[in-house]
Amino acid sequence: MTLRSSKSKMKLDPQRKLITELSVEEAAAQSEALSLSEQSGYLAMAWRRLRRDRTAMFGGVLVILIVLVAILAPTLSPHDPVEQFRDGLTSGGQPVPSTLFTDSDLNFPLGTDANGRDLLSRILYGARISLVVGVLANLLAVAIGTFVGSVAAYFGGWVETILMRFTDMMMAFPTLLLAMTLVAILKPSIWIIILVIGAVYWTWIARVIYGQVLALRDRDFVTATRALGAGRLFTLFHHILPQLLPTIIVWGTLGIATNVMLEASLSYLGIGVQPPTPSWGGMIHQGQSFYRAAPWLVIFPGLAIMLTVFAFNLFGDGLRDALDPSQRGRG
C-alpha cells in the first residue's frame, strides 16, 4: 500500500505542478488583459474630457500653429535671418521701425534689429531653436527622471537610497544657477544647452514617477508576472511603465514650456545660443539697449516667448485634468 501510494503521489505531483502553472499563467493573462482594457477605456474617456475642455483645445491649436510656423520658417520668412541690409538702419544708425502700418513697402513688417536684420525672419527662425531645445531637452529630462524614479521605487533597498538621495542633492541646487555653471564650463552651443537643461530638470519628474511606481509595484498583475518567472527589469519596463504613460505625457508637455523659458534665460544672459543664430532670449538681450528708441526689439520676441509658454501650459493643464480629474484646478 505504501509503495502504491508513493507511486500515485509521484504521478500526481507533475500534474499538480502543471495545473498550478496553467492557473498562474491564466491569472496573469487575465490580469494583463483587464489592465490593458481598463487603460484603453481610460484613455478614451480622457480624450472625451479633453475635447470638452475648450481652453485645452485652444492651447492645443496654438501649439500646432507654433510648430507649423517653426517647420515652415524658410517659406514664411521674408528674408534670411542673418542677412544685414543696407536699408535696415536709419540714417542715424537706428533700427528701422515696423513697416506694417505705414505707407512704405512691407520689406520689414516688424522692423529690423540693431544690425539691420529683419526681425520677423529672426523670430520665425527663433521658434525652431526654442522648440528644438524645449522638446529635446524635455525628452532627455523625462527619460532620465523616469528611469531613476522607476528603478529606485521598484528595486528598493540600497538602490533606492542612492538614487533618491542623489535626486535630493540635485534638487537642492537652483536650476538656473546650476545650468549657468554647466553651460559656462562646457562652452555654449545648442547641443550643450539641450544636455544641460535635461541634466538639471529631471529631478521633479523622478519624484513623480517614484511615487507612481511605489503604488503599482504590489498590484496583482505585477505579482502574477513575477510568479511566472519574469525578471525584475522585464516586469518594470513591460508591465509597470506602460501604466505610467499618462503621467509621462503630461510632464512631457508641461516641461516644454519650462525648458523654453530656461533656454531663453540662458540666451538672454549671453551663455545660451550664440549669435548670429536667432534666439528669442538673445534678441531681447540685444534689444534692451534700444528699449526706448526701438521698443519692438524687446516686445515682439517677448510676445513670442509668452505665447509659446502660454500655449504649452494651457494644453498641458488640460491634459492633466483629462487624465486625472482629481487634479483639476491644482497648480
C-alpha positions in Angstrom: 0.0 0.0 0.0 2.8 2.4 0.8 4.6 1.7 -2.5 1.4 2.2 -4.5 0.5 5.4 -2.6 4.0 6.8 -3.2 3.8 5.9 -6.9 0.4 7.6 -7.2 1.8 10.7 -5.5 4.7 10.8 -7.9 2.3 10.7 -10.8 0.0 13.4 -9.3 2.8 15.8 -8.5 3.7 16.7 -12.1 0.0 17.1 -12.8 -0.5 19.4 -9.9 2.6 21.4 -10.9 1.2 21.7 -14.5 -2.2 22.7 -13.2 -0.6 25.3 -10.9 1.5 26.8 -13.7 -1.5 26.9 -16.0 -3.6 28.7 -13.4 -0.9 31.2 -12.7 -0.5 31.9 -16.5 -4.3 32.2 -16.9 -4.4 34.6 -13.9 -1.5 36.7 -15.3 -3.1 36.8 -18.8 -6.5 37.7 -17.4 -4.9 40.4 -15.2 -2.9 41.9 -18.0 -5.9 41.8 -20.4 -8.0 43.5 -17.8 -5.3 46.1 -17.2 -5.0 46.8 -21.0 -8.7 47.1 -21.4 -9.0 49.4 -18.5 -6.2 51.5 -19.9 -7.8 51.8 -23.3 -11.1 52.7 -21.8 -9.3 55.2 -19.5 -7.6 56.9 -22.5 -10.8 57.1 -24.5 -12.6 58.7 -21.5 -9.6 61.1 -21.1 -9.8 62.1 -24.8 -13.6 62.8 -24.4 -12.8 65.0 -21.4 -10.1 66.8 -23.2 -12.3 67.6 -26.2 -14.9 69.1 -23.9 -12.2 71.4 -22.4 -12.3 74.4 -24.7 -9.3 76.1 -23.0 -7.1 73.0 -23.5 -8.2 72.6 -27.1 -7.4 76.3 -27.7 -4.0 75.7 -26.3 -3.6 72.6 -28.5 -4.4 74.7 -31.6 -1.8 77.3 -30.6 0.8 74.6 -30.1 0.0 73.2 -33.6 0.3 76.7 -35.1 3.6 77.4 -33.4 5.0 74.0 -34.6 3.9 74.7 -38.1 5.5 78.2 -38.0 8.7 76.6 -36.9 8.6 74.0 -39.6 7.6 76.4 -42.4 10.0 79.2 -41.3 12.1 79.1 -44.5 8.9 79.6 -46.5 7.2 82.2 -44.3 10.3 84.3 -43.6 10.7 87.3 -46.0 14.5 87.3 -45.6 17.5 85.4 -44.5 17.6 85.7 -40.6 21.3 86.6 -40.6 21.4 88.9 -43.6 22.2 92.5 -42.8 20.6 95.1 -45.1 21.9 98.5 -46.1 18.4 99.9 -45.7 17.9 98.0 -42.4 19.1 101.0 -40.4 18.0 104.6 -40.5 20.4 107.5 -41.5 21.1 107.9 -37.8 22.1 104.2 -37.4 19.0 103.3 -35.5 16.8 100.1 -36.3 14.1 100.6 -38.8 10.6 100.5 -37.3 7.8 98.3 -38.4 6.5 99.0 -41.9 3.3 97.1 -41.3 1.2 100.2 -40.6 2.9 102.7 -42.8 2.6 103.8 -46.4 6.0 102.4 -47.3 6.6 98.9 -48.6 6.4 95.8 -46.4 10.1 95.0 -46.7 10.4 94.8 -42.9 7.0 94.0 -41.4 8.2 94.0 -37.8 11.2 96.3 -38.3 14.9 95.5 -38.0 17.3 94.9 -35.2 20.4 96.8 -34.3 22.4 95.1 -37.1 19.9 95.8 -39.8 18.5 92.2 -39.9 14.8 91.6 -40.5 13.1 91.0 -37.1 10.2 88.9 -38.3 12.6 86.4 -40.0 14.6 86.1 -36.9 11.5 85.5 -34.7 10.3 82.8 -37.1 13.6 81.0 -37.1 13.9 81.5 -33.4 10.8 79.4 -33.0 12.8 76.5 -34.4 15.6 76.9 -31.9 13.2 77.3 -28.9 11.1 74.2 -29.9 14.1 72.0 -30.7 15.8 72.9 -27.4 12.5 72.7 -25.4 11.4 69.3 -26.9 14.7 67.5 -27.0 15.8 68.7 -23.5 12.4 67.7 -22.1 12.6 64.3 -23.7 16.0 63.8 -22.1 14.8 65.0 -18.7 11.7 62.7 -18.9 13.9 59.8 -19.9 16.3 60.3 -17.0 13.6 61.1 -14.5 11.5 58.1 -15.5 14.5 55.7 -15.3 15.8 57.0 -11.9 12.3 57.2 -10.3 11.1 53.8 -11.5 14.3 51.9 -10.7 14.5 53.4 -7.2 10.9 52.6 -6.4 10.8 49.1 -7.8 14.1 47.7 -6.6 14.1 49.5 -3.2 16.9 48.9 -0.7 20.3 50.4 -1.3 19.4 51.2 -4.9 16.5 53.4 -3.7 18.7 55.1 -1.1 21.5 56.0 -3.5 19.2 57.2 -6.4 16.8 59.2 -4.3 19.4 60.8 -2.1 21.2 61.8 -5.3 17.9 63.3 -6.6 17.5 65.3 -3.4 21.0 66.6 -3.7 20.3 67.7 -7.3 17.1 69.4 -6.2 19.0 71.4 -3.6 20.8 73.4 -6.4 18.9 76.3 -8.0 18.1 75.1 -11.5 19.1 78.3 -13.4 22.3 78.7 -11.4 23.3 75.1 -12.0 22.5 75.4 -15.7 24.5 78.6 -16.0 27.5 77.0 -14.3 27.4 73.9 -16.5 27.0 75.8 -19.8 29.8 78.2 -18.8 32.1 75.2 -18.1 31.2 73.2 -21.2 31.0 76.2 -23.6 27.6 77.2 -25.0 26.1 75.5 -28.1 22.7 74.2 -29.0 23.5 70.6 -28.1 25.3 71.5 -24.9 22.3 73.6 -23.8 20.0 70.6 -24.5 22.2 68.3 -22.5 22.5 70.8 -19.6 18.7 71.5 -19.4 18.0 67.8 -19.5 20.6 67.1 -16.8 19.1 69.7 -14.4 15.4 69.3 -14.9 14.8 65.6 -14.4 14.6 65.6 -10.6 10.9 66.7 -10.4 9.9 64.0 -12.9 11.9 61.4 -10.9 10.0 62.3 -7.8 6.6 61.9 -9.5 7.5 58.6 -11.2 8.9 57.3 -7.9 5.6 57.8 -6.1 3.6 56.2 -9.0 5.8 53.1 -9.2 5.5 52.6 -5.4 1.7 52.5 -5.8 1.9 50.0 -8.7 4.6 47.5 -7.7 2.3 45.5 -5.4 -0.6 45.3 -7.8 -2.0 41.8 -8.8 -0.8 41.9 -12.4 2.8 42.6 -11.2 2.6 39.8 -8.7 1.3 37.4 -11.3 4.0 38.4 -13.8 6.7 37.8 -11.2 5.2 34.4 -10.3 5.7 33.3 -13.9 9.4 33.9 -13.5 9.7 37.2 -15.3 12.7 39.2 -14.4 12.6 42.5 -12.5 13.7 44.6 -15.4 11.2 42.9 -17.7 8.4 43.4 -15.3 9.3 47.1 -14.8 9.7 48.1 -18.4 7.0 45.9 -19.9 4.2 45.9 -17.3 4.7 48.9 -14.9 6.0 51.7 -17.1 3.2 51.4 -19.7 0.8 52.2 -16.8 2.6 55.5 -16.3 2.2 56.7 -19.9 -0.5 59.3 -19.0 1.8 60.8 -16.3 4.8 60.8 -18.7 2.7 62.5 -21.4 1.6 65.3 -19.0 5.1 66.0 -17.8 6.4 65.8 -21.4 4.0 68.6 -22.4 4.3 70.9 -19.4 8.1 70.6 -19.3 8.4 72.1 -22.8 7.2 75.5 -21.6 9.7 75.5 -18.7 12.6 74.5 -20.9 11.7 77.2 -23.5 11.9 79.8 -20.7 15.1 78.3 -19.4 16.7 78.4 -22.9 15.5 82.0 -23.3 17.0 82.9 -19.9 20.4 81.4 -20.8 20.4 83.2 -24.2 19.4 86.5 -22.5 22.4 86.1 -20.1 24.7 85.5 -23.1 25.6 81.9 -22.3 22.9 80.3 -24.4 22.5 80.1 -28.2 25.3 82.2 -29.7 24.9 84.9 -32.4 24.2 85.1 -35.2 21.8 82.1 -34.6 18.4 83.6 -33.9 17.2 83.1 -30.3 14.3 84.9 -28.6 16.3 85.4 -25.4 19.3 86.7 -27.4 17.1 89.1 -29.3 15.8 90.6 -26.0 19.3 90.8 -24.7 20.4 92.8 -27.8 17.3 94.9 -27.9 17.4 96.1 -24.2 19.9 98.8 -25.2 17.3 100.2 -27.6 14.2 99.7 -25.5 13.3 103.4 -25.7 14.3 104.2 -29.3 13.2 100.7 -30.7 10.9 99.0 -28.2 9.8 96.4 -30.8 13.1 94.7 -30.4 12.0 93.6 -26.9 8.2 93.5 -27.3 8.0 91.1 -30.3 10.5 88.4 -29.0 8.9 88.7 -25.6 5.4 88.1 -27.1 6.8 85.0 -28.9 8.1 83.5 -25.7 4.9 84.4 -23.8 2.7 82.9 -26.5 4.7 79.6 -26.7 4.8 79.2 -22.9 1.1 80.1 -22.6 0.1 77.5 -25.3 2.0 74.6 -23.8 0.8 75.4 -20.3 -2.8 75.6 -21.4 -2.5 72.3 -23.3 -0.5 70.6 -20.5 -3.0 71.7 -17.9 -5.9 70.3 -20.0 -4.1 67.0 -20.4 -3.5 66.8 -16.7 -7.2 67.5 -15.9 -8.3 65.0 -18.6 -6.0 62.2 -17.4 -6.5 62.8 -13.7 -9.8 64.8 -12.9 -8.8 64.8 -9.2 -6.1 67.2 -10.1 -8.4 69.7 -11.7 -7.7 73.3 -10.6 -4.4 72.5 -8.9 -1.2 74.2 -9.9 
